[in-house]
Amino acid sequence: MTPEFVTSIGRQTIEVILIISAPVLIVGMVVGLAVSIFQAVTQIQEMTLTFVPKIIAVFLVLLALSGWIMQKMIAFTTEIFTNIPNYIR
């Protein structure tokens, strides 16, 4: 197992992590920005107003994309496990 090979596996892992987490993070960021704009316009500085909408939005995105996320994770894990004999060489 060469250092380049290990780096390649690490790169693939990071790519899968970014692909899986990007939709959730983007929705959280957009909702947070919308709430911040709403707070600035109305001058409401309630702390729960910043967290509750983001938590709900992230939960709904995770619920909606759970099948896709599992599919990506299972495909990556299956690829890693099926190539274990090639990794040993």
N, C-alpha and C positions, 0 to 999 in steps of 0.2 A: 504494500500500500504506500504509494508515494505521497509526498506533501501536496502535490497538485491535485491528486485524487481526493484527498481529505478536504482540501479547499473547495473542490467542486461540489462535494456532498453538502458542505456547509453553506455554499452559495445557493444551492437548490432549496435547502431548508429555509433559509432566510427569504427566498422568493415566495415560497408557499405561505410562510407566515405573513408576509406583506400582502399577498393577494387575498388571504382569508380575512385579515384584520382591516384592510382598507375601507370596505363599505361601512363597517361599524364606526370606525374613527371619523370618516367623512360625515356621516349623519350626525354624530355627536358634535362635531365641529360646527356644522351648519345650524343645528338647533341652538347650540351655545351662542353663536353669533346673532341669531334671530332674537334670542332672549335678551342678550346684551343691548341690542339696538332698541328693543321694546322698553327695557329699563331706562335707557338714556333718554328716550323720547318722553316717557311718562314720569320719570324721576321716582319710580318705585324701586326701593333698594331692599327688597325682601330676599333673604338668603335662600329660602326654600324655592323661590322662583327660579333660581339658577340651576338647581340640581334636579328637581322633580321632572321637568320636561325632558332633560337629557337622559335621565334614567329610563323613562318611559320610551323614548325614541330608540335608544340602544336596545332595550328589551324587545321592542317590536321588530327591529331589524334582525336581531339574533333569532327571533322566532320565525321570521319569514325566510331567512337564509340558512336555517339550520341544516336542511337537507343538502344544499349545495356545499356548505362547509364540511359536512361529514363526507360527502363524495370526494372532495379534494383531499381531505386528510387520509381517507382510506386508500385512495389511488396512490398517494405518495408513500404511505406505509407499505402497501403491497409491493410497490416498485423497489423499495429498500430491501424488504425481506426476500423477494425473489432473486435479487442480485447479490445476495450474501456470498454464494460460491464464487462469483466473479470478483468480489472484494477481497477474498482471502488470497487469491493468486498473487 
